[in-house]
Amino acid sequence: MLQYYEKNTDGDGLIQTVGSDKPKVQYIFSDGLVRKDAKALENDLGLAGHLLSDVFDADELPRVDQDNGTKYVFLRAAELKNGKLQSHPMLFITGADYFACLSVDKDATSLILEPMKDLPVSSPDHVRNLGMNIVAKKYELLIDEIGGQINRIEKRMRSHEVTNDDFYKFVSIENSLGRLRTILVGLQTVAERLMDTAKNEADRQLLDDIRLFSKQLLVEAESCLQSIGSIRNAYSTIANNTLNQRMKLLTSLTLLLALPNVFYSMYGMNVQLPFMRESWAYFGIVGFTVIMMIIIFMIARQRRLF
């Protein structure tokens, strides 16, 4: 469904109108774009159908296209669902007297529309740049949320026994950050392309801010990936050290138990042995082995075997 807006008479924000009432400058948002709506826009505004169809491609990456003086800017609207990053293509179209924000996901266009109702609105190009800035700020919130997930898992790993689910979550987070980095690189490229054709200094400055902001978000995403790698390496080191300590302990216990068994096995044989007829033989042998175990224990402790 398509929604049509015009500039508020007060000069700020947008007010909704009907499609047939076309003001001097028109702003169009899709509430879940379908192919019928895309065909209507193609007929009403003379848009390129082959470019409009790309918004239905779930794997479409950020880019800039131009056809008959109309610019088509493809971005991706992203969100976290159940801890996983999901993104949808979003298309900004700017002509001489209109701006269109199209996406098959209605939540994606509402992300742009709601702030637009209160922001100062001027030319279609400036509205497009404001929309790109809103999308970039959404990416920042997503990276912050992913960083919070990493911190929560790290705290859990410090206080609880680690499970396979913790590592599966790290894999999911790494995949999300990888996709987000691809989107941010595309956003940065789009901003640089649009800077070359910006009509005024204000738009050029806004696009430059978006470009620099994208670089900062890329650094932050890379920092999150490094944190995951550091946590994984630290846990691997801790696990190996814990295993070594346990193996030392088991080896020491085995030694302490093995030596007394030598004497117990000897005196368990059905042959003539020293002291076998003495009344104190049992207590003497047991006492001797206990003293020997204590001596071995003290030597091992002195050499830090355990």
C-alpha positions in Angstrom: 0.0 0.0 0.0 1.3 3.5 -0.9 1.0 6.5 1.3 1.3 10.0 -0.1 2.5 13.0 1.8 3.1 16.7 1.2 5.1 19.3 3.0 3.4 20.9 6.0 2.2 24.4 5.4 4.1 25.5 8.5 7.3 24.4 6.8 8.3 21.5 9.0 7.3 17.8 8.7 4.9 16.0 6.4 1.1 15.7 6.3 -0.7 12.9 4.6 -2.7 13.5 1.5 -4.4 11.3 -1.2 -2.6 10.0 -4.2 -4.7 11.9 -6.7 -4.0 15.3 -5.1 -0.5 16.0 -6.3 1.1 19.0 -4.6 4.2 20.7 -6.0 6.5 18.3 -4.1 5.2 14.8 -3.2 6.6 12.3 -0.7 5.6 8.7 -1.2 6.1 5.8 1.3 5.2 2.2 0.9 3.4 0.3 3.7 4.8 -3.1 2.5 5.4 -2.7 -1.2 3.8 -5.2 -3.6 4.3 -5.5 -7.3 1.0 -3.9 -8.1 2.1 -0.8 -6.2 5.4 -0.8 -8.0 3.6 -1.0 -11.4 1.4 2.0 -10.4 4.5 4.1 -9.6 6.1 3.0 -12.8 3.0 4.3 -14.8 2.3 7.4 -12.7 5.9 8.7 -12.4 7.6 7.1 -15.4 10.0 5.1 -13.3 12.3 2.4 -14.5 10.5 -0.9 -14.0 13.7 -3.0 -14.0 15.1 -0.9 -11.1 11.8 -1.0 -9.2 11.8 -4.8 -9.4 15.2 -4.9 -7.6 13.5 -3.8 -4.4 11.9 -7.3 -4.3 15.3 -9.0 -4.4 16.1 -10.0 -0.8 19.8 -10.0 -1.5 20.1 -6.6 -3.2 23.1 -4.6 -1.9 23.4 -0.8 -1.4 24.1 1.0 -4.6 23.2 4.1 -6.7 21.6 4.1 -10.1 20.2 6.8 -12.3 17.7 6.8 -15.1 16.3 9.8 -17.0 17.5 12.2 -14.3 15.9 10.1 -11.5 18.2 8.7 -8.9 17.6 5.3 -7.3 19.5 4.7 -4.0 19.3 1.2 -2.7 20.0 0.6 1.0 19.2 -2.1 3.5 17.0 -1.7 6.6 18.3 -4.0 9.4 16.9 -5.2 12.7 17.7 -7.9 15.3 15.2 -10.7 15.7 15.9 -13.5 18.2 19.5 -12.3 18.4 20.0 -12.6 14.6 20.4 -9.7 12.1 17.8 -9.6 9.4 17.8 -7.0 6.7 15.6 -6.0 3.8 16.3 -3.9 0.7 15.1 -0.3 0.8 14.8 2.0 -2.2 15.0 5.8 -2.1 13.9 7.5 -5.4 14.4 11.2 -6.0 13.0 13.1 -8.9 12.5 16.8 -9.6 9.3 17.0 -7.6 9.0 13.8 -5.6 10.7 11.5 -3.1 9.7 7.9 -2.7 10.8 5.4 0.1 9.9 1.9 -0.9 10.4 -1.5 0.8 8.6 -4.8 1.0 8.9 -4.6 4.8 6.5 -2.0 6.2 8.6 -1.6 9.4 11.5 -0.4 7.2 9.7 2.5 5.7 8.0 3.5 9.0 11.6 3.8 10.4 12.0 6.7 7.9 8.5 8.1 7.9 8.0 8.6 11.6 11.0 10.9 12.1 10.1 12.7 8.8 6.8 13.9 10.2 8.7 16.2 12.6 11.9 17.0 10.8 12.4 20.1 8.5 11.6 19.0 5.0 12.9 20.7 1.9 14.1 19.2 -1.4 13.6 15.5 -2.3 17.4 15.1 -2.3 17.7 16.5 1.2 14.8 14.2 2.4 16.7 11.3 0.9 19.9 12.3 2.7 18.0 12.7 6.0 16.6 9.2 5.4 20.1 7.8 4.9 21.2 9.4 8.1 18.3 7.8 10.0 19.2 4.4 8.6 22.9 4.9 9.7 21.8 5.8 13.2 19.7 2.6 13.3 22.9 0.7 12.4 24.6 2.3 15.4 21.8 1.0 17.7 22.1 -2.5 16.3 25.9 -2.5 16.9 25.3 -1.3 20.4 22.8 -4.1 21.0 25.2 -6.7 19.6 27.9 -5.3 21.9 25.5 -5.8 24.8 24.9 -9.4 23.8 28.7 -10.0 23.8 29.0 -8.5 27.3 26.2 -10.6 28.7 27.7 -13.8 27.3 31.1 -12.8 28.7 29.7 -12.3 32.1 27.9 -15.6 32.0 31.0 -17.4 31.0 32.8 -15.9 34.0 30.2 -17.1 36.5 28.7 -20.3 35.0 29.9 -23.4 33.3 30.2 -22.7 29.5 27.8 -24.6 27.3 27.8 -25.2 23.5 24.9 -22.7 23.2 27.3 -19.9 24.3 29.6 -20.7 21.3 26.6 -21.0 19.0 25.6 -17.5 20.0 29.0 -16.2 19.2 28.8 -17.8 15.7 25.4 -16.1 15.2 26.8 -12.8 16.4 29.8 -13.0 14.1 27.5 -13.7 11.1 25.4 -10.7 12.1 28.4 -8.5 12.3 29.7 -9.8 9.0 26.5 -8.9 7.2 26.4 -5.5 9.0 29.9 -4.7 7.8 28.9 -5.5 4.2 25.9 -3.1 4.6 28.0 -0.4 6.1 30.6 -0.6 3.3 27.8 -0.2 0.9 26.3 2.8 2.7 29.7 4.4 2.8 30.1 3.9 -1.0 26.6 5.3 -1.7 27.4 8.4 0.4 30.6 9.0 -1.5 28.8 8.6 -4.9 26.1 11.0 -3.9 28.6 13.6 -2.6 30.0 14.0 -6.1 26.5 15.2 -7.4 25.3 17.0 -4.3 23.6 20.3 -5.3 24.4 22.4 -2.2 26.9 22.5 0.6 24.4 21.4 3.3 23.6 18.1 1.5 27.3 17.6 0.8 28.1 18.1 4.5 25.3 15.7 5.5 26.6 13.0 3.1 30.1 13.5 4.4 28.9 13.0 7.9 27.1 9.8 6.9 30.3 8.6 5.2 32.4 9.3 8.3 29.8 7.8 10.5 29.8 4.6 8.5 33.6 4.4 8.9 33.2 4.8 12.7 30.5 2.1 12.8 32.8 -0.2 10.8 35.5 0.3 13.3 33.0 -0.5 16.1 31.8 -3.6 14.4 35.5 -4.7 14.0 36.0 -4.1 17.7 33.1 -6.3 18.5 34.5 -9.1 16.3 37.9 -8.7 18.1 36.2 -8.9 21.4 34.6 -12.2 20.4 37.9 -13.5 19.3 39.6 -12.4 22.5 36.9 -14.0 24.6 37.2 -17.3 22.7 41.0 -17.3 22.9 40.9 -16.5 26.6 38.4 -19.3 27.3 40.5 -21.7 25.2 43.6 -20.8 27.2 41.7 -21.1 30.5 40.3 -24.5 29.5 43.7 -25.8 28.5 45.2 -24.5 31.8 42.4 -26.1 33.8 42.9 -29.4 31.9 46.6 -29.3 32.7 46.0 -28.7 36.4 43.5 -31.5 36.5 45.9 -33.9 34.7 48.6 -33.0 37.2 46.3 -33.7 40.1 45.2 -37.0 38.7 48.8 -38.0 37.9 49.8 -37.1 41.5 46.9 -39.1 43.0 47.8 -42.0 40.8 51.4 -42.0 42.0 50.3 -41.7 45.7 48.0 -44.7 45.3 50.2 -46.8 43.1 53.3 -47.0 45.4 51.4 -48.3 48.5 49.7 -50.9 46.2 53.2 -52.3 45.5 53.5 -53.3 49.1 49.9 -54.4 49.5 50.3 -56.6 46.5 53.5 -58.1 47.8 52.0 -59.0 51.1 48.9 -60.4 49.3 51.0 -63.2 47.7 50.8 -66.7 49.1 54.6 -67.0 49.7 56.9 -66.6 52.7 57.5 -62.8 53.4 59.4 -60.9 56.1 57.4 -60.0 59.2 54.4 -62.1 58.0 54.1 -63.8 61.4 54.6 -60.7 63.5 51.6 -59.3 65.3 52.4 -55.8 64.4 53.0 -56.5 60.7 49.6 -55.2 59.5 49.9 -51.8 61.3 53.6 -51.6 60.5 53.0 -52.0 56.7 50.1 -49.6 56.7 52.0 -47.0 58.8 55.0 -47.3 56.5 52.9 -46.7 53.4 51.2 -43.7 55.0 54.5 -42.2 55.9 55.8 -42.9 52.4 52.7 -41.2 50.9 53.3 -38.1 53.1 56.9 -37.9 52.0 55.9 -38.2 48.3 53.2 -35.6 48.8 55.7 -33.1 50.4 58.2 -33.6 47.7 55.5 -33.1 45.0 54.3 -29.9 46.7 57.8 -28.6 47.0 58.3 -29.1 43.3 54.9 -27.6 42.5 53.6 -30.7 40.9 50.2 -29.9 42.3 
